[in-house]
């Protein structure tokens, strides 16, 4: 098709066609919204064009006499408009109910995901809600039953929430003036190394965003080069540039903090190569700092009695019950001692 023919194509929206009131008497059509509606059969014609209305009338209502007065035509048009509005109100009410039910599904799916609950528990929650509402407020029982909480629905809702959160994070990261990252590498139950990348950024309005940026799976080796490539790829996908990186926090693993081939060393080399005037601060996590403090301060005389006390209380069920009963009798602020919760005690036991 030639360019001249393409230029001759017209759009209906650009023609600004309006409804002619004379068409009501000639072809028994009225204007409802942005469509012409036939007063005889209630069919609609999308385009306000006399030829379309005339063809409809001559094709379907040619034997319909023009014996109606203007008052009768106006009354018939008003009745039709009122009926269509009632139908539209019913449709809007149904759509509103469906939107509210969908919103409720997302809210419950979000809570289930945050609490690490099984997806199948959503159906149990719905049964409890229906039973409770049927007693407290029977009139809204049908609205609660309209909420879809099947396992497949919860999975789709959680996936949609995850995509939305990721999009929000990408939008926020595009406004970062500075950001820092924290890294943690560990192995899951399937013996797959997982690198967690946390980000904290600040924009020009001093709004701070802190979120899990990415979880990178390492199927093969976990050298500093592998971790470095994962961080770079995650930064590229998120639209982050290294010249805005202020600091990086890691643990003491050799693959992260090695002097020659660790991730921090490779990352600093990359930044110096691309941005010579920019430098990045590196930190150890707080647990390792406490472990180093424990080693240098010689706190054996403090930690050893604490370890023995904790082991004494938690070693036997009887002693544990007696200790909790003692805390209740003295009205203590704490009701129990948690096993291996103190970082110093944990690192002392491991060492």
SULPE-V970235 format. One record per run of one state. SS is the DSSP state (2 for helix, 1 for strand, 0 for the rest). FROM is the first residue (numbers start at 1). LEN is the number of residues. Records with the same first field share a line. If there is no record, write none. Layout:
SS: FROM-LEN / FROM-LEN
This chain:
0: 1-2 / 8-4 / 16-6 / 28-1 / 33-2 / 39-5 / 46-4 / 61-9 / 115-6 / 137-1 / 146-5 / 174-2 / 188-5 / 204-4 / 219-5 / 239-3 / 251-3 / 258-5 / 275-6 / 285-1 / 298-2 / 315-2 / 330-13 / 351-1
2: 3-5 / 12-4 / 22-6 / 50-11 / 70-45 / 121-16 / 138-8 / 151-23 / 224-15 / 242-3 / 254-4 / 263-12 / 286-12 / 300-15 / 317-13 / 343-8
1: 29-4 / 35-4 / 44-2 / 176-12 / 193-11 / 208-11 / 245-6 / 281-4
